[in-house]
Amino acid sequence: MRDETATTVADMWFDPACPWAWMTSRWLTEVQELRGIEIRWHVMSLSVLNEGRDLPADYREMLDASWGPVRVLVAAAQRHGDGVLGPLYTAIGTEYHVEGNKDRRAVVAKALADAGLGADLLDVWDSTDVDDALRASHQGAMDLVGDEVGTPVVAIGGVGYFGPVVTPAPRGEDALRLWDGLVLMTQVPGFYELKRTRTSGPVLRPGADEEVGA
């Protein structure tokens, strides 16, 4: 019989702007509810990842607008501990990805208020004060998977991968099967990559139309 308690901790690095990371996070929280795993949340940044790259103007505009939210998340973790990251991410992602509110500053302000955290955390939005800590958190993901990937990064037992990239977020037994499969892959030395071309945009609200995001 498989020991379901052998691997109980998953580390996930996310940028709240990424709809693919959001769905991966909802899959992980489903596994947490069903299997009792621990999730440790970490911030990474698409803006940091793509610094110096030649990108389309609209994507560059999105990246420029993405500094503020990750800075606030890092500042909140510095002040209140990493335990605030999961609830804040859930609040931000629900408002931004599911409800469709694209006013990023308003979304983060609402999440802070809902969590009972100080609105003054927004002071870092346009500041570089926490950028060293942000870059260090981001580098934690890159150290695991290299810099030719994006968000999300998930690690189990210290073995990390870009992804899984999945849409919509699996639920129930599907979520557990994906988890068990990823656990098995982390136990195979030298396993690096498994990929196919995406044929669907991110399904953020199952049952609704597909939505393509950043």
Rosetta constraint file for C-alpha pairs under 8 A:
AtomPair CA 4 CA 35 HARMONIC 7.85 0.50
AtomPair CA 7 CA 37 HARMONIC 7.85 0.50
AtomPair CA 7 CA 156 HARMONIC 7.27 0.50
AtomPair CA 7 CA 157 HARMONIC 6.80 0.50
AtomPair CA 7 CA 183 HARMONIC 7.56 0.50
AtomPair CA 8 CA 36 HARMONIC 7.42 0.50
AtomPair CA 8 CA 37 HARMONIC 4.51 0.50
AtomPair CA 8 CA 38 HARMONIC 5.86 0.50
AtomPair CA 9 CA 37 HARMONIC 5.70 0.50
AtomPair CA 9 CA 38 HARMONIC 4.68 0.50
AtomPair CA 9 CA 39 HARMONIC 5.88 0.50
AtomPair CA 9 CA 40 HARMONIC 7.36 0.50
AtomPair CA 9 CA 156 HARMONIC 6.30 0.50
AtomPair CA 9 CA 157 HARMONIC 6.88 0.50
AtomPair CA 10 CA 37 HARMONIC 7.26 0.50
AtomPair CA 10 CA 38 HARMONIC 6.21 0.50
AtomPair CA 10 CA 39 HARMONIC 4.92 0.50
AtomPair CA 10 CA 40 HARMONIC 6.22 0.50
AtomPair CA 10 CA 154 HARMONIC 6.79 0.50
AtomPair CA 10 CA 155 HARMONIC 5.69 0.50
AtomPair CA 10 CA 156 HARMONIC 4.89 0.50
AtomPair CA 10 CA 157 HARMONIC 7.29 0.50
AtomPair CA 11 CA 39 HARMONIC 5.78 0.50
AtomPair CA 11 CA 40 HARMONIC 4.70 0.50
AtomPair CA 11 CA 41 HARMONIC 5.99 0.50
AtomPair CA 11 CA 42 HARMONIC 7.27 0.50
AtomPair CA 11 CA 154 HARMONIC 5.62 0.50
AtomPair CA 11 CA 155 HARMONIC 5.04 0.50
AtomPair CA 11 CA 156 HARMONIC 6.55 0.50
AtomPair CA 12 CA 25 HARMONIC 7.75 0.50
AtomPair CA 12 CA 39 HARMONIC 7.19 0.50
AtomPair CA 12 CA 40 HARMONIC 6.35 0.50
AtomPair CA 12 CA 41 HARMONIC 5.21 0.50
AtomPair CA 12 CA 42 HARMONIC 5.96 0.50
AtomPair CA 12 CA 152 HARMONIC 6.93 0.50
AtomPair CA 12 CA 153 HARMONIC 5.68 0.50
AtomPair CA 12 CA 154 HARMONIC 4.50 0.50
AtomPair CA 12 CA 155 HARMONIC 6.46 0.50
AtomPair CA 13 CA 41 HARMONIC 6.17 0.50
AtomPair CA 13 CA 42 HARMONIC 4.55 0.50
AtomPair CA 13 CA 43 HARMONIC 5.28 0.50
AtomPair CA 13 CA 44 HARMONIC 5.55 0.50
AtomPair CA 13 CA 138 HARMONIC 7.63 0.50
AtomPair CA 13 CA 141 HARMONIC 6.53 0.50
AtomPair CA 13 CA 151 HARMONIC 7.02 0.50
AtomPair CA 13 CA 152 HARMONIC 5.73 0.50
AtomPair CA 13 CA 153 HARMONIC 5.15 0.50
AtomPair CA 13 CA 154 HARMONIC 6.51 0.50
AtomPair CA 14 CA 18 HARMONIC 7.71 0.50
AtomPair CA 14 CA 21 HARMONIC 5.96 0.50
AtomPair CA 14 CA 22 HARMONIC 7.87 0.50
AtomPair CA 14 CA 41 HARMONIC 7.71 0.50
AtomPair CA 14 CA 42 HARMONIC 6.48 0.50
AtomPair CA 14 CA 43 HARMONIC 5.26 0.50
AtomPair CA 14 CA 44 HARMONIC 5.31 0.50
AtomPair CA 14 CA 45 HARMONIC 7.37 0.50
AtomPair CA 14 CA 151 HARMONIC 5.85 0.50
AtomPair CA 14 CA 152 HARMONIC 5.22 0.50
AtomPair CA 14 CA 153 HARMONIC 7.04 0.50
AtomPair CA 15 CA 21 HARMONIC 7.08 0.50
AtomPair CA 15 CA 43 HARMONIC 6.18 0.50
AtomPair CA 15 CA 44 HARMONIC 5.41 0.50
AtomPair CA 15 CA 45 HARMONIC 5.34 0.50
AtomPair CA 15 CA 46 HARMONIC 6.56 0.50
AtomPair CA 15 CA 70 HARMONIC 6.83 0.50
AtomPair CA 15 CA 151 HARMONIC 6.65 0.50
AtomPair CA 15 CA 152 HARMONIC 7.48 0.50
AtomPair CA 16 CA 21 HARMONIC 7.44 0.50
AtomPair CA 16 CA 22 HARMONIC 7.02 0.50
AtomPair CA 16 CA 69 HARMONIC 7.35 0.50
AtomPair CA 16 CA 70 HARMONIC 7.36 0.50
AtomPair CA 16 CA 89 HARMONIC 6.71 0.50
AtomPair CA 16 CA 92 HARMONIC 7.18 0.50
AtomPair CA 16 CA 93 HARMONIC 6.36 0.50
AtomPair CA 17 CA 66 HARMONIC 6.59 0.50
AtomPair CA 17 CA 214 HARMONIC 6.83 0.50
AtomPair CA 18 CA 22 HARMONIC 6.41 0.50
AtomPair CA 18 CA 151 HARMONIC 7.15 0.50
AtomPair CA 18 CA 213 HARMONIC 7.25 0.50
AtomPair CA 18 CA 214 HARMONIC 5.52 0.50
AtomPair CA 19 CA 23 HARMONIC 6.43 0.50
AtomPair CA 19 CA 97 HARMONIC 6.63 0.50
AtomPair CA 19 CA 202 HARMONIC 6.51 0.50
AtomPair CA 19 CA 204 HARMONIC 7.47 0.50
AtomPair CA 19 CA 213 HARMONIC 6.01 0.50
AtomPair CA 19 CA 214 HARMONIC 6.48 0.50
AtomPair CA 20 CA 24 HARMONIC 6.36 0.50
AtomPair CA 20 CA 151 HARMONIC 7.60 0.50
AtomPair CA 20 CA 152 HARMONIC 7.22 0.50
AtomPair CA 20 CA 165 HARMONIC 6.19 0.50
AtomPair CA 20 CA 166 HARMONIC 7.12 0.50
AtomPair CA 20 CA 167 HARMONIC 7.68 0.50
AtomPair CA 20 CA 202 HARMONIC 6.42 0.50
AtomPair CA 21 CA 25 HARMONIC 6.08 0.50
AtomPair CA 21 CA 151 HARMONIC 5.93 0.50
AtomPair CA 21 CA 152 HARMONIC 4.74 0.50
AtomPair CA 21 CA 163 HARMONIC 7.86 0.50
AtomPair CA 21 CA 165 HARMONIC 7.55 0.50
AtomPair CA 22 CA 26 HARMONIC 6.33 0.50
AtomPair CA 22 CA 93 HARMONIC 6.61 0.50
AtomPair CA 22 CA 97 HARMONIC 7.81 0.50
AtomPair CA 23 CA 27 HARMONIC 6.27 0.50
AtomPair CA 23 CA 165 HARMONIC 7.98 0.50
AtomPair CA 23 CA 166 HARMONIC 6.93 0.50
AtomPair CA 23 CA 167 HARMONIC 6.73 0.50
AtomPair CA 23 CA 168 HARMONIC 6.60 0.50
AtomPair CA 23 CA 169 HARMONIC 4.98 0.50
AtomPair CA 23 CA 202 HARMONIC 7.88 0.50
AtomPair CA 23 CA 204 HARMONIC 7.16 0.50
AtomPair CA 24 CA 28 HARMONIC 6.30 0.50
AtomPair CA 24 CA 152 HARMONIC 7.24 0.50
AtomPair CA 24 CA 163 HARMONIC 7.35 0.50
AtomPair CA 24 CA 164 HARMONIC 6.58 0.50
AtomPair CA 24 CA 165 HARMONIC 6.60 0.50
AtomPair CA 24 CA 166 HARMONIC 6.71 0.50
AtomPair CA 24 CA 169 HARMONIC 6.39 0.50
AtomPair CA 25 CA 29 HARMONIC 6.18 0.50
AtomPair CA 26 CA 30 HARMONIC 6.16 0.50
AtomPair CA 26 CA 169 HARMONIC 6.05 0.50
AtomPair CA 27 CA 31 HARMONIC 6.37 0.50
AtomPair CA 27 CA 169 HARMONIC 5.10 0.50
AtomPair CA 27 CA 170 HARMONIC 5.65 0.50
AtomPair CA 27 CA 171 HARMONIC 6.80 0.50
AtomPair CA 27 CA 175 HARMONIC 6.17 0.50
AtomPair CA 28 CA 32 HARMONIC 6.10 0.50
AtomPair CA 28 CA 39 HARMONIC 7.63 0.50
AtomPair CA 28 CA 175 HARMONIC 7.93 0.50
AtomPair CA 29 CA 33 HARMONIC 6.20 0.50
AtomPair CA 29 CA 39 HARMONIC 7.85 0.50
AtomPair CA 30 CA 34 HARMONIC 6.24 0.50
AtomPair CA 30 CA 171 HARMONIC 6.42 0.50
AtomPair CA 30 CA 172 HARMONIC 7.33 0.50
AtomPair CA 30 CA 175 HARMONIC 6.86 0.50
AtomPair CA 31 CA 35 HARMONIC 5.47 0.50
AtomPair CA 31 CA 36 HARMONIC 7.14 0.50
AtomPair CA 31 CA 37 HARMONIC 6.94 0.50
AtomPair CA 31 CA 175 HARMONIC 6.21 0.50
AtomPair CA 31 CA 176 HARMONIC 6.09 0.50
AtomPair CA 31 CA 179 HARMONIC 7.28 0.50
AtomPair CA 32 CA 36 HARMONIC 4.69 0.50
AtomPair CA 32 CA 37 HARMONIC 4.73 0.50
AtomPair CA 32 CA 38 HARMONIC 6.54 0.50
AtomPair CA 32 CA 39 HARMONIC 7.36 0.50
AtomPair CA 33 CA 37 HARMONIC 7.77 0.50
AtomPair CA 34 CA 172 HARMONIC 7.58 0.50
AtomPair CA 34 CA 176 HARMONIC 7.91 0.50
AtomPair CA 35 CA 176 HARMONIC 7.84 0.50
AtomPair CA 40 CA 86 HARMONIC 8.00 0.50
AtomPair CA 41 CA 82 HARMONIC 7.29 0.50
AtomPair CA 41 CA 83 HARMONIC 7.99 0.50
AtomPair CA 41 CA 85 HARMONIC 6.15 0.50
AtomPair CA 41 CA 86 HARMONIC 6.09 0.50
AtomPair CA 42 CA 82 HARMONIC 7.88 0.50
AtomPair CA 42 CA 85 HARMONIC 7.39 0.50
AtomPair CA 42 CA 137 HARMONIC 6.60 0.50
AtomPair CA 42 CA 138 HARMONIC 7.97 0.50
AtomPair CA 43 CA 70 HARMONIC 6.77 0.50
AtomPair CA 43 CA 73 HARMONIC 7.40 0.50
AtomPair CA 43 CA 74 HARMONIC 7.06 0.50
AtomPair CA 43 CA 134 HARMONIC 7.08 0.50
AtomPair CA 43 CA 137 HARMONIC 5.97 0.50
AtomPair CA 43 CA 138 HARMONIC 6.29 0.50
AtomPair CA 44 CA 70 HARMONIC 7.59 0.50
AtomPair CA 44 CA 134 HARMONIC 7.11 0.50
AtomPair CA 44 CA 135 HARMONIC 7.66 0.50
AtomPair CA 44 CA 137 HARMONIC 6.18 0.50
AtomPair CA 44 CA 138 HARMONIC 4.12 0.50
AtomPair CA 44 CA 139 HARMONIC 7.78 0.50
AtomPair CA 44 CA 141 HARMONIC 7.28 0.50
AtomPair CA 44 CA 151 HARMONIC 7.49 0.50
AtomPair CA 45 CA 49 HARMONIC 6.17 0.50
AtomPair CA 45 CA 66 HARMONIC 7.95 0.50
AtomPair CA 45 CA 67 HARMONIC 7.69 0.50
AtomPair CA 45 CA 70 HARMONIC 6.83 0.50
AtomPair CA 45 CA 134 HARMONIC 7.73 0.50
AtomPair CA 45 CA 135 HARMONIC 7.94 0.50
AtomPair CA 45 CA 138 HARMONIC 6.23 0.50
AtomPair CA 46 CA 50 HARMONIC 6.06 0.50
AtomPair CA 46 CA 63 HARMONIC 6.62 0.50
AtomPair CA 46 CA 66 HARMONIC 7.66 0.50
AtomPair CA 46 CA 150 HARMONIC 7.13 0.50
AtomPair CA 46 CA 151 HARMONIC 7.30 0.50
AtomPair CA 47 CA 51 HARMONIC 6.24 0.50
AtomPair CA 47 CA 63 HARMONIC 4.99 0.50
AtomPair CA 47 CA 64 HARMONIC 6.75 0.50
AtomPair CA 47 CA 66 HARMONIC 6.56 0.50
AtomPair CA 47 CA 67 HARMONIC 6.52 0.50
AtomPair CA 48 CA 135 HARMONIC 7.18 0.50
AtomPair CA 48 CA 138 HARMONIC 7.83 0.50
AtomPair CA 49 CA 147 HARMONIC 7.40 0.50
AtomPair CA 49 CA 150 HARMONIC 7.45 0.50
AtomPair CA 55 CA 59 HARMONIC 6.55 0.50
AtomPair CA 55 CA 60 HARMONIC 6.11 0.50
AtomPair CA 56 CA 60 HARMONIC 6.22 0.50
AtomPair CA 57 CA 61 HARMONIC 6.14 0.50
AtomPair CA 58 CA 62 HARMONIC 6.35 0.50
AtomPair CA 59 CA 63 HARMONIC 6.27 0.50
AtomPair CA 59 CA 214 HARMONIC 7.76 0.50
AtomPair CA 60 CA 64 HARMONIC 6.17 0.50
AtomPair CA 61 CA 65 HARMONIC 6.37 0.50
AtomPair CA 62 CA 66 HARMONIC 6.31 0.50
AtomPair CA 62 CA 214 HARMONIC 7.72 0.50
AtomPair CA 63 CA 67 HARMONIC 7.11 0.50
AtomPair CA 66 CA 70 HARMONIC 6.98 0.50
AtomPair CA 67 CA 71 HARMONIC 6.18 0.50
AtomPair CA 67 CA 125 HARMONIC 7.12 0.50
AtomPair CA 67 CA 126 HARMONIC 7.70 0.50
AtomPair CA 68 CA 72 HARMONIC 6.30 0.50
AtomPair CA 68 CA 105 HARMONIC 7.63 0.50
AtomPair CA 68 CA 124 HARMONIC 7.22 0.50
AtomPair CA 68 CA 125 HARMONIC 4.12 0.50
AtomPair CA 68 CA 126 HARMONIC 6.25 0.50
AtomPair CA 69 CA 73 HARMONIC 6.28 0.50
AtomPair CA 69 CA 104 HARMONIC 7.25 0.50
AtomPair CA 69 CA 105 HARMONIC 7.44 0.50
AtomPair CA 69 CA 108 HARMONIC 6.65 0.50
AtomPair CA 69 CA 125 HARMONIC 6.92 0.50
AtomPair CA 70 CA 74 HARMONIC 6.21 0.50
AtomPair CA 70 CA 134 HARMONIC 7.50 0.50
AtomPair CA 71 CA 75 HARMONIC 6.14 0.50
AtomPair CA 71 CA 124 HARMONIC 6.22 0.50
AtomPair CA 71 CA 125 HARMONIC 6.14 0.50
AtomPair CA 71 CA 130 HARMONIC 6.37 0.50
AtomPair CA 71 CA 131 HARMONIC 6.99 0.50
AtomPair CA 71 CA 134 HARMONIC 6.85 0.50
AtomPair CA 72 CA 76 HARMONIC 6.03 0.50
AtomPair CA 72 CA 121 HARMONIC 5.96 0.50
AtomPair CA 72 CA 122 HARMONIC 6.03 0.50
AtomPair CA 72 CA 124 HARMONIC 6.19 0.50
AtomPair CA 72 CA 125 HARMONIC 6.33 0.50
AtomPair CA 73 CA 77 HARMONIC 6.26 0.50
AtomPair CA 73 CA 85 HARMONIC 6.65 0.50
AtomPair CA 73 CA 88 HARMONIC 7.60 0.50
AtomPair CA 74 CA 78 HARMONIC 6.19 0.50
AtomPair CA 74 CA 130 HARMONIC 6.93 0.50
AtomPair CA 74 CA 133 HARMONIC 7.16 0.50
AtomPair CA 74 CA 134 HARMONIC 6.25 0.50
AtomPair CA 75 CA 79 HARMONIC 6.27 0.50
AtomPair CA 75 CA 121 HARMONIC 6.56 0.50
AtomPair CA 75 CA 124 HARMONIC 7.42 0.50
AtomPair CA 75 CA 130 HARMONIC 6.55 0.50
AtomPair CA 76 CA 80 HARMONIC 5.85 0.50
AtomPair CA 76 CA 81 HARMONIC 7.31 0.50
AtomPair CA 76 CA 84 HARMONIC 7.08 0.50
AtomPair CA 76 CA 85 HARMONIC 7.71 0.50
AtomPair CA 76 CA 117 HARMONIC 7.98 0.50
AtomPair CA 76 CA 121 HARMONIC 6.68 0.50
AtomPair CA 77 CA 81 HARMONIC 4.47 0.50
AtomPair CA 77 CA 82 HARMONIC 4.72 0.50
AtomPair CA 77 CA 83 HARMONIC 7.29 0.50
AtomPair CA 77 CA 84 HARMONIC 6.21 0.50
AtomPair CA 77 CA 85 HARMONIC 6.52 0.50
AtomPair CA 78 CA 82 HARMONIC 7.41 0.50
AtomPair CA 80 CA 84 HARMONIC 6.67 0.50
AtomPair CA 83 CA 87 HARMONIC 7.88 0.50
AtomPair CA 84 CA 88 HARMONIC 6.08 0.50
AtomPair CA 85 CA 89 HARMONIC 5.87 0.50
AtomPair CA 86 CA 90 HARMONIC 6.19 0.50
AtomPair CA 87 CA 91 HARMONIC 6.19 0.50
AtomPair CA 87 CA 115 HARMONIC 7.53 0.50
AtomPair CA 88 CA 92 HARMONIC 6.04 0.50
AtomPair CA 88 CA 111 HARMONIC 6.06 0.50
AtomPair CA 88 CA 112 HARMONIC 7.12 0.50
AtomPair CA 88 CA 115 HARMONIC 7.06 0.50
AtomPair CA 89 CA 93 HARMONIC 5.81 0.50
AtomPair CA 90 CA 94 HARMONIC 5.93 0.50
AtomPair CA 91 CA 95 HARMONIC 6.35 0.50
AtomPair CA 91 CA 111 HARMONIC 5.30 0.50
AtomPair CA 91 CA 114 HARMONIC 7.92 0.50
AtomPair CA 92 CA 96 HARMONIC 5.92 0.50
AtomPair CA 92 CA 107 HARMONIC 6.06 0.50
AtomPair CA 92 CA 108 HARMONIC 6.00 0.50
AtomPair CA 92 CA 111 HARMONIC 5.76 0.50
AtomPair CA 93 CA 97 HARMONIC 5.32 0.50
AtomPair CA 93 CA 98 HARMONIC 6.96 0.50
AtomPair CA 94 CA 98 HARMONIC 4.96 0.50
AtomPair CA 94 CA 99 HARMONIC 6.24 0.50
AtomPair CA 95 CA 99 HARMONIC 4.83 0.50
AtomPair CA 95 CA 100 HARMONIC 6.39 0.50
AtomPair CA 95 CA 101 HARMONIC 5.89 0.50
AtomPair CA 95 CA 107 HARMONIC 6.32 0.50
AtomPair CA 96 CA 100 HARMONIC 5.06 0.50
AtomPair CA 96 CA 101 HARMONIC 4.87 0.50
AtomPair CA 96 CA 102 HARMONIC 5.83 0.50
AtomPair CA 96 CA 104 HARMONIC 7.43 0.50
AtomPair CA 96 CA 107 HARMONIC 6.58 0.50
AtomPair CA 97 CA 101 HARMONIC 7.40 0.50
AtomPair CA 97 CA 204 HARMONIC 6.64 0.50
AtomPair CA 98 CA 204 HARMONIC 6.00 0.50
AtomPair CA 98 CA 205 HARMONIC 6.39 0.50
AtomPair CA 101 CA 107 HARMONIC 6.91 0.50
AtomPair CA 102 CA 107 HARMONIC 7.56 0.50
AtomPair CA 103 CA 107 HARMONIC 6.12 0.50
AtomPair CA 104 CA 108 HARMONIC 6.21 0.50
AtomPair CA 105 CA 109 HARMONIC 6.05 0.50
AtomPair CA 106 CA 110 HARMONIC 6.12 0.50
AtomPair CA 107 CA 111 HARMONIC 6.30 0.50
AtomPair CA 108 CA 112 HARMONIC 6.17 0.50
AtomPair CA 109 CA 113 HARMONIC 6.23 0.50
AtomPair CA 109 CA 119 HARMONIC 6.61 0.50
AtomPair CA 109 CA 122 HARMONIC 7.28 0.50
AtomPair CA 110 CA 114 HARMONIC 6.04 0.50
AtomPair CA 111 CA 115 HARMONIC 6.16 0.50
AtomPair CA 112 CA 116 HARMONIC 6.16 0.50
AtomPair CA 112 CA 117 HARMONIC 5.01 0.50
AtomPair CA 112 CA 118 HARMONIC 6.70 0.50
AtomPair CA 112 CA 119 HARMONIC 6.53 0.50
AtomPair CA 113 CA 117 HARMONIC 5.86 0.50
AtomPair CA 113 CA 118 HARMONIC 7.20 0.50
AtomPair CA 113 CA 119 HARMONIC 6.99 0.50
AtomPair CA 117 CA 121 HARMONIC 7.94 0.50
AtomPair CA 123 CA 127 HARMONIC 7.29 0.50
AtomPair CA 124 CA 128 HARMONIC 7.11 0.50
AtomPair CA 124 CA 129 HARMONIC 6.73 0.50
AtomPair CA 124 CA 130 HARMONIC 7.32 0.50
AtomPair CA 130 CA 134 HARMONIC 6.19 0.50
AtomPair CA 131 CA 135 HARMONIC 5.97 0.50
AtomPair CA 132 CA 136 HARMONIC 6.17 0.50
AtomPair CA 133 CA 137 HARMONIC 6.21 0.50
AtomPair CA 134 CA 138 HARMONIC 6.16 0.50
AtomPair CA 135 CA 139 HARMONIC 5.95 0.50
AtomPair CA 136 CA 140 HARMONIC 6.41 0.50
AtomPair CA 137 CA 141 HARMONIC 7.25 0.50
AtomPair CA 138 CA 142 HARMONIC 6.66 0.50
AtomPair CA 139 CA 143 HARMONIC 5.94 0.50
AtomPair CA 140 CA 144 HARMONIC 6.79 0.50
AtomPair CA 141 CA 145 HARMONIC 6.45 0.50
AtomPair CA 141 CA 146 HARMONIC 7.82 0.50
AtomPair CA 141 CA 153 HARMONIC 6.41 0.50
AtomPair CA 141 CA 160 HARMONIC 7.83 0.50
AtomPair CA 142 CA 146 HARMONIC 4.68 0.50
AtomPair CA 142 CA 147 HARMONIC 5.46 0.50
AtomPair CA 144 CA 159 HARMONIC 7.03 0.50
AtomPair CA 144 CA 160 HARMONIC 5.45 0.50
AtomPair CA 144 CA 161 HARMONIC 7.43 0.50
AtomPair CA 145 CA 149 HARMONIC 7.40 0.50
AtomPair CA 145 CA 153 HARMONIC 7.81 0.50
AtomPair CA 145 CA 160 HARMONIC 6.08 0.50
AtomPair CA 145 CA 161 HARMONIC 5.85 0.50
AtomPair CA 145 CA 162 HARMONIC 6.75 0.50
AtomPair CA 149 CA 162 HARMONIC 6.21 0.50
AtomPair CA 150 CA 162 HARMONIC 6.65 0.50
AtomPair CA 151 CA 162 HARMONIC 6.68 0.50
AtomPair CA 151 CA 163 HARMONIC 7.11 0.50
AtomPair CA 152 CA 162 HARMONIC 5.92 0.50
AtomPair CA 152 CA 163 HARMONIC 5.34 0.50
AtomPair CA 152 CA 164 HARMONIC 7.56 0.50
AtomPair CA 152 CA 165 HARMONIC 7.81 0.50
AtomPair CA 153 CA 160 HARMONIC 6.65 0.50
AtomPair CA 153 CA 161 HARMONIC 5.61 0.50
AtomPair CA 153 CA 162 HARMONIC 4.46 0.50
AtomPair CA 153 CA 163 HARMONIC 5.51 0.50
AtomPair CA 153 CA 164 HARMONIC 7.94 0.50
AtomPair CA 154 CA 160 HARMONIC 5.45 0.50
AtomPair CA 154 CA 161 HARMONIC 5.59 0.50
AtomPair CA 154 CA 162 HARMONIC 6.48 0.50
AtomPair CA 154 CA 163 HARMONIC 6.31 0.50
AtomPair CA 154 CA 164 HARMONIC 7.57 0.50
AtomPair CA 155 CA 159 HARMONIC 5.06 0.50
AtomPair CA 155 CA 160 HARMONIC 3.77 0.50
AtomPair CA 155 CA 161 HARMONIC 6.27 0.50
AtomPair CA 156 CA 160 HARMONIC 6.42 0.50
AtomPair CA 156 CA 183 HARMONIC 6.80 0.50
AtomPair CA 156 CA 186 HARMONIC 6.97 0.50
AtomPair CA 157 CA 186 HARMONIC 7.79 0.50
AtomPair CA 159 CA 186 HARMONIC 5.82 0.50
AtomPair CA 160 CA 186 HARMONIC 7.67 0.50
AtomPair CA 161 CA 192 HARMONIC 7.87 0.50
AtomPair CA 166 CA 170 HARMONIC 7.83 0.50
AtomPair CA 166 CA 202 HARMONIC 7.98 0.50
AtomPair CA 167 CA 200 HARMONIC 7.64 0.50
AtomPair CA 167 CA 201 HARMONIC 7.64 0.50
AtomPair CA 167 CA 202 HARMONIC 5.58 0.50
AtomPair CA 167 CA 203 HARMONIC 5.65 0.50
AtomPair CA 167 CA 204 HARMONIC 7.90 0.50
AtomPair CA 168 CA 202 HARMONIC 6.69 0.50
AtomPair CA 168 CA 203 HARMONIC 4.99 0.50
AtomPair CA 168 CA 204 HARMONIC 6.61 0.50
AtomPair CA 168 CA 205 HARMONIC 7.89 0.50
AtomPair CA 168 CA 206 HARMONIC 6.50 0.50
AtomPair CA 169 CA 175 HARMONIC 7.84 0.50
AtomPair CA 170 CA 174 HARMONIC 5.51 0.50
AtomPair CA 170 CA 175 HARMONIC 4.69 0.50
AtomPair CA 171 CA 175 HARMONIC 4.84 0.50
AtomPair CA 171 CA 176 HARMONIC 7.92 0.50
AtomPair CA 172 CA 176 HARMONIC 6.63 0.50
AtomPair CA 173 CA 177 HARMONIC 6.08 0.50
AtomPair CA 174 CA 178 HARMONIC 6.28 0.50
AtomPair CA 175 CA 179 HARMONIC 6.25 0.50
AtomPair CA 176 CA 180 HARMONIC 6.07 0.50
AtomPair CA 177 CA 181 HARMONIC 6.09 0.50
AtomPair CA 178 CA 182 HARMONIC 6.21 0.50
AtomPair CA 179 CA 183 HARMONIC 6.19 0.50
AtomPair CA 180 CA 184 HARMONIC 6.26 0.50
AtomPair CA 181 CA 185 HARMONIC 6.34 0.50
AtomPair CA 182 CA 186 HARMONIC 6.36 0.50
AtomPair CA 183 CA 187 HARMONIC 6.74 0.50
AtomPair CA 184 CA 188 HARMONIC 6.96 0.50
AtomPair CA 185 CA 191 HARMONIC 6.86 0.50
AtomPair CA 186 CA 191 HARMONIC 7.61 0.50
AtomPair CA 200 CA 210 HARMONIC 7.49 0.50
AtomPair CA 201 CA 210 HARMONIC 5.91 0.50
AtomPair CA 201 CA 211 HARMONIC 5.79 0.50
AtomPair CA 201 CA 212 HARMONIC 4.81 0.50
AtomPair CA 201 CA 213 HARMONIC 7.62 0.50
AtomPair CA 202 CA 210 HARMONIC 6.16 0.50
AtomPair CA 202 CA 211 HARMONIC 5.57 0.50
AtomPair CA 202 CA 212 HARMONIC 5.62 0.50
AtomPair CA 202 CA 213 HARMONIC 7.02 0.50
AtomPair CA 203 CA 208 HARMONIC 7.67 0.50
AtomPair CA 203 CA 209 HARMONIC 7.26 0.50
AtomPair CA 203 CA 210 HARMONIC 4.76 0.50
AtomPair CA 203 CA 211 HARMONIC 5.87 0.50
AtomPair CA 203 CA 212 HARMONIC 7.97 0.50
AtomPair CA 204 CA 210 HARMONIC 7.20 0.50
AtomPair CA 204 CA 211 HARMONIC 6.81 0.50
AtomPair CA 205 CA 209 HARMONIC 7.68 0.50
AtomPair CA 205 CA 210 HARMONIC 7.85 0.50
